[in-house]
Amino acid sequence: MNISKPYDFLNQLLGKEAQIKLKDGTMIKGKVLAFDVHMNLVVQLQEELSQRYIFIRGDSLMFVERIE
């Protein structure tokens, strides 16, 4: 995995499961569907009975990690 920039990492996360921690301590697990130059994310939450999509502002992110 060759990652030299944050955008390379996010590009490799597209369509994959990730764990996201927000600055307020909230942990979110879901599939990363999209991101932009501000590192805003669109995430499909992991839920069995429904599909929910959320938008996360880039300035509220603490970390994003891929779930293998």
Biopython code that builds the backbone (N, CA, C, O; Angstrom):
import numpy as np
from Bio.PDB.StructureBuilder import StructureBuilder

atoms = [
    (1, "MET", "N", (0.859, -1.173, 0.000)),
    (1, "MET", "CA", (0.000, 0.000, 0.000)),
    (1, "MET", "C", (0.903, 1.235, 0.000)),
    (1, "MET", "O", (1.593, 1.499, 0.985)),
    (2, "ASN", "N", (0.901, 1.983, -1.091)),
    (2, "ASN", "CA", (1.725, 3.181, -1.207)),
    (2, "ASN", "C", (0.875, 4.407, -0.912)),
    (2, "ASN", "O", (0.018, 4.790, -1.708)),
    (3, "ILE", "N", (1.123, 5.020, 0.245)),
    (3, "ILE", "CA", (0.346, 6.190, 0.650)),
    (3, "ILE", "C", (1.313, 7.312, 0.977)),
    (3, "ILE", "O", (2.116, 7.199, 1.903)),
    (4, "SER", "N", (1.234, 8.401, 0.212)),
    (4, "SER", "CA", (2.127, 9.526, 0.483)),
    (4, "SER", "C", (1.365, 10.778, 0.894)),
    (4, "SER", "O", (1.967, 11.739, 1.374)),
    (5, "LYS", "N", (0.049, 10.777, 0.710)),
    (5, "LYS", "CA", (-0.777, 11.934, 1.052)),
    (5, "LYS", "C", (-2.076, 11.448, 1.692)),
    (5, "LYS", "O", (-2.502, 10.318, 1.451)),
    (6, "PRO", "N", (-2.707, 12.298, 2.508)),
    (6, "PRO", "CA", (-3.992, 11.890, 3.097)),
    (6, "PRO", "C", (-5.031, 11.501, 2.043)),
    (6, "PRO", "O", (-5.836, 10.598, 2.270)),
    (7, "TYR", "N", (-5.017, 12.179, 0.892)),
    (7, "TYR", "CA", (-6.007, 11.873, -0.139)),
    (7, "TYR", "C", (-5.773, 10.493, -0.747)),
    (7, "TYR", "O", (-6.723, 9.829, -1.160)),
    (8, "ASP", "N", (-4.513, 10.058, -0.803)),
    (8, "ASP", "CA", (-4.233, 8.698, -1.276)),
    (8, "ASP", "C", (-4.888, 7.678, -0.347)),
    (8, "ASP", "O", (-5.491, 6.704, -0.798)),
    (9, "PHE", "N", (-4.761, 7.918, 0.952)),
    (9, "PHE", "CA", (-5.372, 7.024, 1.942)),
    (9, "PHE", "C", (-6.886, 7.005, 1.784)),
    (9, "PHE", "O", (-7.495, 5.935, 1.770)),
    (10, "LEU", "N", (-7.499, 8.184, 1.664)),
    (10, "LEU", "CA", (-8.957, 8.244, 1.522)),
    (10, "LEU", "C", (-9.407, 7.599, 0.221)),
    (10, "LEU", "O", (-10.447, 6.941, 0.193)),
    (11, "ASN", "N", (-8.650, 7.770, -0.856)),
    (11, "ASN", "CA", (-8.992, 7.111, -2.122)),
    (11, "ASN", "C", (-9.007, 5.598, -1.962)),
    (11, "ASN", "O", (-9.865, 4.921, -2.528)),
    (12, "GLN", "N", (-8.062, 5.066, -1.194)),
    (12, "GLN", "CA", (-8.023, 3.621, -0.980)),
    (12, "GLN", "C", (-9.140, 3.147, -0.057)),
    (12, "GLN", "O", (-9.478, 1.963, -0.048)),
    (13, "LEU", "N", (-9.717, 4.066, 0.723)),
    (13, "LEU", "CA", (-10.828, 3.717, 1.614)),
    (13, "LEU", "C", (-12.184, 3.712, 0.915)),
    (13, "LEU", "O", (-13.137, 3.132, 1.435)),
    (14, "LEU", "N", (-12.291, 4.342, -0.242)),
    (14, "LEU", "CA", (-13.587, 4.435, -0.919)),
    (14, "LEU", "C", (-14.193, 3.054, -1.126)),
    (14, "LEU", "O", (-13.560, 2.158, -1.683)),
    (15, "GLY", "N", (-15.431, 2.900, -0.666)),
    (15, "GLY", "CA", (-16.137, 1.631, -0.804)),
    (15, "GLY", "C", (-15.765, 0.592, 0.234)),
    (15, "GLY", "O", (-16.241, -0.542, 0.181)),
    (16, "LYS", "N", (-14.912, 0.973, 1.183)),
    (16, "LYS", "CA", (-14.459, 0.028, 2.204)),
    (16, "LYS", "C", (-14.932, 0.465, 3.587)),
    (16, "LYS", "O", (-15.310, 1.618, 3.797)),
    (17, "GLU", "N", (-14.903, -0.474, 4.520)),
    (17, "GLU", "CA", (-15.327, -0.210, 5.893)),
    (17, "GLU", "C", (-14.227, 0.526, 6.649)),
    (17, "GLU", "O", (-13.041, 0.230, 6.500)),
    (18, "ALA", "N", (-14.646, 1.489, 7.461)),
    (18, "ALA", "CA", (-13.697, 2.271, 8.253)),
    (18, "ALA", "C", (-14.288, 2.574, 9.616)),
    (18, "ALA", "O", (-15.504, 2.570, 9.808)),
    (19, "GLN", "N", (-13.402, 2.835, 10.547)),
    (19, "GLN", "CA", (-13.792, 3.330, 11.867)),
    (19, "GLN", "C", (-13.321, 4.775, 11.943)),
    (19, "GLN", "O", (-12.168, 5.082, 11.638)),
    (20, "ILE", "N", (-14.221, 5.654, 12.351)),
    (20, "ILE", "CA", (-13.952, 7.085, 12.365)),
    (20, "ILE", "C", (-14.176, 7.603, 13.774)),
    (20, "ILE", "O", (-15.218, 7.348, 14.379)),
    (21, "LYS", "N", (-13.202, 8.328, 14.292)),
    (21, "LYS", "CA", (-13.362, 8.952, 15.606)),
    (21, "LYS", "C", (-13.454, 10.454, 15.407)),
    (21, "LYS", "O", (-12.633, 11.062, 14.720)),
    (22, "LEU", "N", (-14.482, 11.042, 16.031)),
    (22, "LEU", "CA", (-14.684, 12.481, 15.948)),
    (22, "LEU", "C", (-14.050, 13.170, 17.149)),
    (22, "LEU", "O", (-13.759, 12.529, 18.160)),
    (23, "LYS", "N", (-13.840, 14.467, 17.035)),
    (23, "LYS", "CA", (-13.211, 15.235, 18.111)),
    (23, "LYS", "C", (-13.988, 15.174, 19.419)),
    (23, "LYS", "O", (-13.405, 15.321, 20.493)),
    (24, "ASP", "N", (-15.310, 14.958, 19.338)),
    (24, "ASP", "CA", (-16.110, 14.870, 20.570)),
    (24, "ASP", "C", (-16.074, 13.471, 21.193)),
    (24, "ASP", "O", (-16.739, 13.227, 22.200)),
    (25, "GLY", "N", (-15.302, 12.552, 20.602)),
    (25, "GLY", "CA", (-15.158, 11.206, 21.137)),
    (25, "GLY", "C", (-16.073, 10.173, 20.510)),
    (25, "GLY", "O", (-15.920, 8.982, 20.782)),
    (26, "THR", "N", (-17.014, 10.587, 19.684)),
    (26, "THR", "CA", (-17.938, 9.666, 19.018)),
    (26, "THR", "C", (-17.171, 8.752, 18.063)),
    (26, "THR", "O", (-16.319, 9.209, 17.302)),
    (27, "MET", "N", (-17.487, 7.449, 18.113)),
    (27, "MET", "CA", (-16.907, 6.482, 17.186)),
    (27, "MET", "C", (-17.982, 6.064, 16.190)),
    (27, "MET", "O", (-19.111, 5.762, 16.574)),
    (28, "ILE", "N", (-17.627, 6.050, 14.921)),
    (28, "ILE", "CA", (-18.558, 5.698, 13.852)),
    (28, "ILE", "C", (-17.914, 4.608, 13.007)),
    (28, "ILE", "O", (-16.738, 4.698, 12.655)),
    (29, "LYS", "N", (-18.700, 3.567, 12.680)),
    (29, "LYS", "CA", (-18.236, 2.526, 11.770)),
    (29, "LYS", "C", (-19.143, 2.524, 10.557)),
    (29, "LYS", "O", (-20.367, 2.569, 10.683)),
    (30, "GLY", "N", (-18.539, 2.471, 9.382)),
    (30, "GLY", "CA", (-19.332, 2.431, 8.172)),
    (30, "GLY", "C", (-18.466, 2.404, 6.932)),
    (30, "GLY", "O", (-17.237, 2.399, 7.006)),
    (31, "LYS", "N", (-19.135, 2.385, 5.789)),
    (31, "LYS", "CA", (-18.461, 2.348, 4.496)),
    (31, "LYS", "C", (-18.272, 3.773, 3.989)),
    (31, "LYS", "O", (-19.231, 4.540, 3.907)),
    (32, "VAL", "N", (-17.035, 4.124, 3.651)),
    (32, "VAL", "CA", (-16.728, 5.456, 3.126)),
    (32, "VAL", "C", (-17.161, 5.497, 1.661)),
    (32, "VAL", "O", (-16.654, 4.737, 0.836)),
    (33, "LEU", "N", (-18.102, 6.388, 1.345)),
    (33, "LEU", "CA", (-18.636, 6.473, -0.014)),
    (33, "LEU", "C", (-18.036, 7.617, -0.816)),
    (33, "LEU", "O", (-17.889, 7.513, -2.033)),
    (34, "ALA", "N", (-17.686, 8.719, -0.135)),
    (34, "ALA", "CA", (-17.163, 9.888, -0.851)),
    (34, "ALA", "C", (-16.420, 10.797, 0.114)),
    (34, "ALA", "O", (-16.636, 10.756, 1.325)),
    (35, "PHE", "N", (-15.530, 11.628, -0.454)),
    (35, "PHE", "CA", (-14.850, 12.665, 0.319)),
    (35, "PHE", "C", (-14.518, 13.813, -0.625)),
    (35, "PHE", "O", (-14.569, 13.662, -1.845)),
    (36, "ASP", "N", (-14.174, 14.967, -0.044)),
    (36, "ASP", "CA", (-13.806, 16.119, -0.867)),
    (36, "ASP", "C", (-12.492, 16.719, -0.381)),
    (36, "ASP", "O", (-11.840, 16.158, 0.500)),
    (37, "VAL", "N", (-12.101, 17.860, -0.952)),
    (37, "VAL", "CA", (-10.814, 18.478, -0.619)),
    (37, "VAL", "C", (-10.743, 18.956, 0.824)),
    (37, "VAL", "O", (-9.646, 19.182, 1.335)),
    (38, "HIS", "N", (-11.875, 19.117, 1.491)),
    (38, "HIS", "CA", (-11.908, 19.537, 2.895)),
    (38, "HIS", "C", (-11.919, 18.330, 3.833)),
    (38, "HIS", "O", (-12.023, 18.482, 5.050)),
    (39, "MET", "N", (-11.812, 17.142, 3.264)),
    (39, "MET", "CA", (-11.866, 15.865, 3.984)),
    (39, "MET", "C", (-13.226, 15.625, 4.628)),
    (39, "MET", "O", (-13.332, 14.858, 5.585)),
    (40, "ASN", "N", (-14.275, 16.281, 4.107)),
    (40, "ASN", "CA", (-15.638, 15.931, 4.487)),
    (40, "ASN", "C", (-15.896, 14.522, 3.957)),
    (40, "ASN", "O", (-15.434, 14.167, 2.872)),
    (41, "LEU", "N", (-16.629, 13.728, 4.718)),
    (41, "LEU", "CA", (-16.889, 12.344, 4.332)),
    (41, "LEU", "C", (-18.381, 12.071, 4.224)),
    (41, "LEU", "O", (-19.177, 12.634, 4.975)),
    (42, "VAL", "N", (-18.757, 11.209, 3.292)),
    (42, "VAL", "CA", (-20.094, 10.624, 3.251)),
    (42, "VAL", "C", (-19.900, 9.155, 3.597)),
    (42, "VAL", "O", (-19.108, 8.452, 2.969)),
    (43, "VAL", "N", (-20.639, 8.700, 4.614)),
    (43, "VAL", "CA", (-20.457, 7.349, 5.145)),
    (43, "VAL", "C", (-21.802, 6.640, 5.210)),
    (43, "VAL", "O", (-22.801, 7.219, 5.639)),
    (44, "GLN", "N", (-21.819, 5.377, 4.779)),
    (44, "GLN", "CA", (-22.992, 4.521, 4.950)),
    (44, "GLN", "C", (-22.777, 3.753, 6.245)),
    (44, "GLN", "O", (-21.814, 2.998, 6.375)),
    (45, "LEU", "N", (-23.677, 3.947, 7.202)),
    (45, "LEU", "CA", (-23.532, 3.322, 8.513)),
    (45, "LEU", "C", (-23.757, 1.824, 8.439)),
    (45, "LEU", "O", (-24.497, 1.343, 7.581)),
    (46, "GLN", "N", (-23.120, 1.086, 9.337)),
    (46, "GLN", "CA", (-23.280, -0.360, 9.424)),
    (46, "GLN", "C", (-24.507, -0.677, 10.263)),
    (46, "GLN", "O", (-24.452, -0.639, 11.492)),
    (47, "GLU", "N", (-25.603, -0.987, 9.606)),
    (47, "GLU", "CA", (-26.829, -1.370, 10.296)),
    (47, "GLU", "C", (-27.462, -2.515, 9.530)),
    (47, "GLU", "O", (-27.432, -2.539, 8.299)),
    (48, "GLU", "N", (-28.034, -3.463, 10.257)),
    (48, "GLU", "CA", (-28.576, -4.661, 9.623)),
    (48, "GLU", "C", (-29.869, -4.411, 8.855)),
    (48, "GLU", "O", (-30.030, -4.913, 7.743)),
    (49, "LEU", "N", (-30.785, -3.649, 9.427)),
    (49, "LEU", "CA", (-32.125, -3.549, 8.860)),
    (49, "LEU", "C", (-32.365, -2.316, 8.001)),
    (49, "LEU", "O", (-33.394, -2.229, 7.330)),
    (50, "SER", "N", (-31.451, -1.375, 8.006)),
    (50, "SER", "CA", (-31.668, -0.171, 7.202)),
    (50, "SER", "C", (-30.336, 0.383, 6.726)),
    (50, "SER", "O", (-29.280, 0.076, 7.279)),
    (51, "GLN", "N", (-30.409, 1.203, 5.693)),
    (51, "GLN", "CA", (-29.227, 1.891, 5.197)),
    (51, "GLN", "C", (-29.353, 3.359, 5.551)),
    (51, "GLN", "O", (-30.284, 4.036, 5.113)),
    (52, "ARG", "N", (-28.416, 3.848, 6.342)),
    (52, "ARG", "CA", (-28.402, 5.264, 6.696)),
    (52, "ARG", "C", (-27.101, 5.857, 6.210)),
    (52, "ARG", "O", (-26.042, 5.236, 6.290)),
    (53, "TYR", "N", (-27.202, 7.066, 5.707)),
    (53, "TYR", "CA", (-26.039, 7.774, 5.202)),
    (53, "TYR", "C", (-25.837, 9.028, 6.035)),
    (53, "TYR", "O", (-26.800, 9.712, 6.382)),
    (54, "ILE", "N", (-24.586, 9.327, 6.353)),
    (54, "ILE", "CA", (-24.301, 10.540, 7.110)),
    (54, "ILE", "C", (-23.189, 11.319, 6.422)),
    (54, "ILE", "O", (-22.376, 10.765, 5.682)),
    (55, "PHE", "N", (-23.179, 12.606, 6.684)),
    (55, "PHE", "CA", (-22.148, 13.518, 6.202)),
    (55, "PHE", "C", (-21.340, 13.949, 7.417)),
    (55, "PHE", "O", (-21.910, 14.404, 8.408)),
    (56, "ILE", "N", (-20.033, 13.813, 7.353)),
    (56, "ILE", "CA", (-19.161, 14.200, 8.464)),
    (56, "ILE", "C", (-18.238, 15.308, 7.980)),
    (56, "ILE", "O", (-17.518, 15.142, 6.995)),
    (57, "ARG", "N", (-18.264, 16.436, 8.678)),
    (57, "ARG", "CA", (-17.379, 17.554, 8.320)),
    (57, "ARG", "C", (-15.930, 17.195, 8.616)),
    (57, "ARG", "O", (-15.618, 16.617, 9.657)),
    (58, "GLY", "N", (-15.064, 17.541, 7.696)),
    (58, "GLY", "CA", (-13.649, 17.233, 7.849)),
    (58, "GLY", "C", (-13.024, 17.828, 9.094)),
    (58, "GLY", "O", (-12.116, 17.232, 9.673)),
    (59, "ASP", "N", (-13.498, 19.002, 9.521)),
    (59, "ASP", "CA", (-12.888, 19.635, 10.697)),
    (59, "ASP", "C", (-13.308, 18.977, 12.008)),
    (59, "ASP", "O", (-12.807, 19.352, 13.068)),
    (60, "SER", "N", (-14.221, 17.999, 11.959)),
    (60, "SER", "CA", (-14.615, 17.292, 13.183)),
    (60, "SER", "C", (-13.914, 15.936, 13.318)),
    (60, "SER", "O", (-14.126, 15.228, 14.303)),
    (61, "LEU", "N", (-13.084, 15.571, 12.337)),
    (61, "LEU", "CA", (-12.395, 14.282, 12.368)),
    (61, "LEU", "C", (-11.197, 14.299, 13.307)),
    (61, "LEU", "O", (-10.438, 15.267, 13.349)),
    (62, "MET", "N", (-11.039, 13.215, 14.058)),
    (62, "MET", "CA", (-9.815, 13.014, 14.829)),
    (62, "MET", "C", (-8.947, 11.978, 14.110)),
    (62, "MET", "O", (-7.757, 12.199, 13.885)),
    (63, "PHE", "N", (-9.567, 10.832, 13.750)),
    (63, "PHE", "CA", (-8.837, 9.865, 12.937)),
    (63, "PHE", "C", (-9.806, 9.000, 12.151)),
    (63, "PHE", "O", (-10.986, 8.884, 12.480)),
    (64, "VAL", "N", (-9.262, 8.395, 11.094)),
    (64, "VAL", "CA", (-9.996, 7.445, 10.260)),
    (64, "VAL", "C", (-9.074, 6.247, 10.079)),
    (64, "VAL", "O", (-7.902, 6.405, 9.734)),
    (65, "GLU", "N", (-9.607, 5.042, 10.314)),
    (65, "GLU", "CA", (-8.799, 3.846, 10.088)),
    (65, "GLU", "C", (-9.618, 2.805, 9.344)),
    (65, "GLU", "O", (-10.827, 2.684, 9.543)),
    (66, "ARG", "N", (-8.947, 2.066, 8.494)),
    (66, "ARG", "CA", (-9.610, 1.013, 7.738)),
    (66, "ARG", "C", (-9.853, -0.187, 8.636)),
    (66, "ARG", "O", (-9.002, -0.560, 9.443)),
    (67, "ILE", "N", (-11.030, -0.786, 8.482)),
    (67, "ILE", "CA", (-11.359, -2.032, 9.175)),
    (67, "ILE", "C", (-11.097, -3.163, 8.193)),
    (67, "ILE", "O", (-11.707, -3.220, 7.125)),
    (68, "GLU", "N", (-10.207, -4.044, 8.548)),
    (68, "GLU", "CA", (-9.840, -5.167, 7.660)),
    (68, "GLU", "C", (-10.899, -6.234, 7.683)),
    (68, "GLU", "O", (-10.765, -7.251, 7.001)),
]
sb = StructureBuilder()
sb.init_structure("model")
sb.init_model(0)
sb.init_chain("A")
sb.init_seg("    ")
for serial, (resi, resn, name, xyz) in enumerate(atoms, 1):
    if name == "N":
        sb.init_residue(resn, " ", resi, " ")
    sb.init_atom(name, np.array(xyz, "f"), 0.0, 1.0, " ", f" {name:<3s}", serial, name[0])
structure = sb.get_structure()
